[in-house]
């Protein structure tokens, strides 16, 4: 029985650079571009969650949602496979699924979630871990 591919991917572009914002999300952006081949490019790529923009504070990368839909729940994650503020339970779940003792909470706004993430960074309570890894 012949097998047909339902669609064709014409071209896949490799990730060659990522912009990082060093300012809080409510301020004017302070962007830096990290290029493939840079010493920290792997860490930057590993830190970036789906549907998010990457920020950095005191050398710690964290995520802020690129878009928040009306009435969408927000969560901040400080122990998970990705760190930061996530829009929607599905995105938050992707950050904590398979994580032993994940640390996340619902939050009322992106700004408050970011403040709590930065406070956790200041207190050394941030931990990005691999899913299903023993702790």
N, C-alpha and C positions, 0 to 999 in steps of 0.2 A: 504494500500500500504506500503510495507516494506521500511525502510530507511536504506541506507548503508553509512557508514562513509568512505570517499574516502582514508583516510590514518590513520595510528595509530601513536600516539606519545608514544614512548616506555618509555621515562624518561624525566622529566623536573627537572633540577638542580636549586635549589634556589640560589640566589646571596648571597654569604657568605663573600666576601671581594671585595674591590675596591682599585686600586692603584691610588694615587694622585701625580702629579709632582709639586714640589714647585719651579722649575726653569722655565725660559722662554723656549719655544719650540725649540729655536735654540741653546740652551746650553746643556751640559751634564745633564741628568735627575737627580733630587734629589727626589727620590721616597719615599713615606710612604704608608703603607697599612692600610686601615681602615677596621676593621672586623665587621661583624654583632654583635650586642650587644653593640658596642661602643656608647658613648653618642651622637656622631655626625653622626652615620651611616645613619640615616633617611635623614638628610640634604644632605649628599653626594649622596645618591641614587636619591633623588629628583632633584639634580643639574645636573646629568649626562644626556646628550642628546644622541640621536641615532647616531651611527657611529662616535663617538668622544672619545677623551681621556680627562680626567678631570685634570685641573690644579688648583692651589690655590695661591692667592696673597693677602696678608694682611687680611687673613681670609675669602676672597670671592672666591667661586668656580666658575670657568669658563671653557668652552669647547674649544678644539682645534680639528680640523678634524683628524681622524685616517688616512685618505687617501684623496688626491685631484687628481681627474682625469684631463687629459689634457683638456684644454679650459673650465674647470668647473668654474662657477662664484663663488666668495667668498663674504660673508657678515659678518659684525660684528654686534652683537646684544647686546645692553646695557640696554634695557627695553623689557622684554619678559618673556615667561614661562621658557626659558633657556637662559643663558648668554654665550657669547663667539664668536668665529669665526666658521662659518658654511660653509661647502662645498656644493654648489648647492642651487638653489632657493627652492627646495622642503624641504630641511632641515631647511633653514631660515624661510620659511613659517610656518613650524611646531612650531617654536619658537615665532611667532608673531600673529598667527591666534587666534582670540578671545580676543586679548589684546587691551584695550583702550589706545590709544596714544603710540603705540610701537615705539621704537627708534632703528633703524637699518640702515645700509648703505652698499652699495657695496664697496669692497676694493680690491686692486690689488694683495695682497699677504697675506699669513697667518701671517708672521712676522709683517707686518704693522697693520693688524687687531688686533693682540695680543697687540701691542704697544698702540693702541687706546683704547682697553678694559682696559689695566692697567692704562692708563691716566684717564679714566672715574672712575675707582676704587679710584685712588688718589683724584679725585675731588668730590667723593661721588655721582656720577651720575648713578650708577648701580642700577637697580631695577628688581628683579625677582618676577613676579606676576603670580597669577593663571589665566588661561584663563576664559573669560566670568565673571570675578569678577567685581563688581562695584568699581570704584575708586573715 
